């Protein structure tokens, strides 16, 4: 990892959003942002988690010890767990939207069900 990546992880571990922002202004790899998300989640720093998600960190990224949500769930603050869970839900909705969106307006939901079909 680069020295810049090390400082991003240190910022995440300490919950220092201002320092993190200074390092995120430059080019950072997705791998660096993902690792910082895992570190911040494990440490319970909601502000840093929010900032990294806005910067494009992947909530599904896995490191040897697990995903950000898995590590936050092992004793981290509930707010961090909820935020990561909500991010996963939003990804699922966005991803499934193209598959289920048209059906919600289509015949599947608008047809009447006869008494014999219930």
C-alpha positions as CSV (number, residue, x, y, z in Angstrom):
1,X,0.0,0.0,0.0
2,X,1.2,3.5,-0.6
3,X,2.0,6.0,2.1
4,X,-1.2,7.9,1.1
5,X,-3.2,4.7,1.7
6,X,-1.6,4.2,5.1
7,X,-2.7,7.7,6.1
8,X,-6.2,7.2,4.9
9,X,-6.4,4.0,7.0
10,X,-5.0,5.9,10.0
11,X,-7.6,8.7,9.5
12,X,-10.3,6.0,9.3
13,X,-9.1,4.2,12.4
14,X,-9.0,7.5,14.4
15,X,-12.3,8.8,13.1
16,X,-10.7,11.9,11.7
17,X,-13.0,13.0,8.9
18,X,-11.0,16.2,8.2
19,X,-7.8,14.3,7.7
20,X,-9.6,11.7,5.6
21,X,-11.1,14.4,3.4
22,X,-7.6,15.9,2.8
23,X,-6.3,12.6,1.6
24,X,-9.5,11.7,-0.4
25,X,-9.1,14.9,-2.4
26,X,-6.4,13.3,-4.4
27,X,-6.7,10.1,-6.4
28,X,-7.2,7.1,-4.2
29,X,-7.7,3.5,-5.3
30,X,-11.0,1.7,-4.7
31,X,-9.0,-0.9,-2.7
32,X,-7.7,1.9,-0.4
33,X,-11.2,3.3,0.1
34,X,-12.6,-0.2,0.8
35,X,-9.9,-1.0,3.4
36,X,-10.5,2.3,5.1
37,X,-14.3,1.6,5.2
38,X,-13.5,-1.8,6.9
39,X,-11.2,-0.1,9.4
40,X,-13.7,2.7,10.2
41,X,-16.6,0.3,10.5
42,X,-14.6,-1.9,12.9
43,X,-13.7,1.2,14.9
44,X,-17.2,2.5,14.9
45,X,-16.7,5.9,13.3
46,X,-20.0,6.7,11.6
47,X,-18.8,10.0,10.1
48,X,-15.9,8.3,8.4
49,X,-18.1,5.5,7.2
50,X,-20.5,8.0,5.7
51,X,-17.7,9.9,4.0
52,X,-16.1,6.8,2.5
53,X,-19.5,5.5,1.2
54,X,-19.9,8.9,-0.5
55,X,-16.4,8.6,-1.9
56,X,-17.4,5.3,-3.6
57,X,-16.1,2.7,-1.1
58,X,-17.8,-0.7,-1.8
59,X,-19.9,-1.8,1.2
60,X,-19.5,-5.4,-0.1
61,X,-15.7,-5.4,-0.2
62,X,-14.2,-8.3,1.8
63,X,-10.9,-8.4,3.5
64,X,-9.4,-11.4,5.3
65,X,-11.3,-10.7,8.5
66,X,-14.6,-10.0,6.8
67,X,-16.8,-7.2,5.3
68,X,-17.3,-3.8,6.9
69,X,-20.8,-4.9,8.1
70,X,-19.5,-8.2,9.5
71,X,-16.8,-6.5,11.5
72,X,-19.1,-3.6,12.7
73,X,-21.6,-6.3,13.8
74,X,-19.1,-7.7,16.2
75,X,-19.6,-5.1,18.9
76,X,-19.5,-1.9,17.0
77,X,-22.0,0.9,17.5
78,X,-25.5,0.1,16.2
79,X,-25.6,3.3,14.1
80,X,-22.7,2.0,12.0
81,X,-24.3,-1.4,11.6
82,X,-27.6,0.2,10.5
83,X,-25.9,2.6,8.1
84,X,-24.0,-0.3,6.4
85,X,-27.1,-2.4,6.3
86,X,-29.1,0.4,4.8
87,X,-26.4,0.8,2.1
88,X,-26.7,-2.8,1.2
89,X,-30.5,-2.5,1.0
90,X,-30.1,0.5,-1.3
91,X,-27.7,-1.4,-3.6
92,X,-30.1,-4.3,-3.7
93,X,-33.1,-2.1,-4.5
94,X,-31.1,-0.2,-7.2
95,X,-29.9,-3.5,-8.7
96,X,-33.3,-5.2,-8.6
97,X,-35.2,-2.1,-9.8
98,X,-34.5,-2.8,-13.4
99,X,-35.8,-6.4,-13.0
100,X,-38.9,-5.8,-10.9
101,X,-39.7,-2.2,-11.7
102,X,-41.7,-2.8,-14.9
103,X,-43.6,-5.7,-13.3
104,X,-45.0,-3.4,-10.5
105,X,-46.9,-1.4,-13.2
106,X,-47.6,-4.4,-15.4
107,X,-50.3,-7.0,-15.5
108,X,-48.9,-9.1,-12.6
109,X,-50.1,-6.5,-10.1
110,X,-53.0,-5.0,-11.9
111,X,-55.0,-8.2,-12.7
112,X,-57.9,-9.2,-10.6
113,X,-57.7,-12.5,-8.9
114,X,-60.8,-14.7,-9.1
115,X,-62.0,-16.4,-6.0
116,X,-60.9,-19.8,-7.4
117,X,-57.2,-18.6,-7.7
118,X,-56.8,-17.5,-4.1
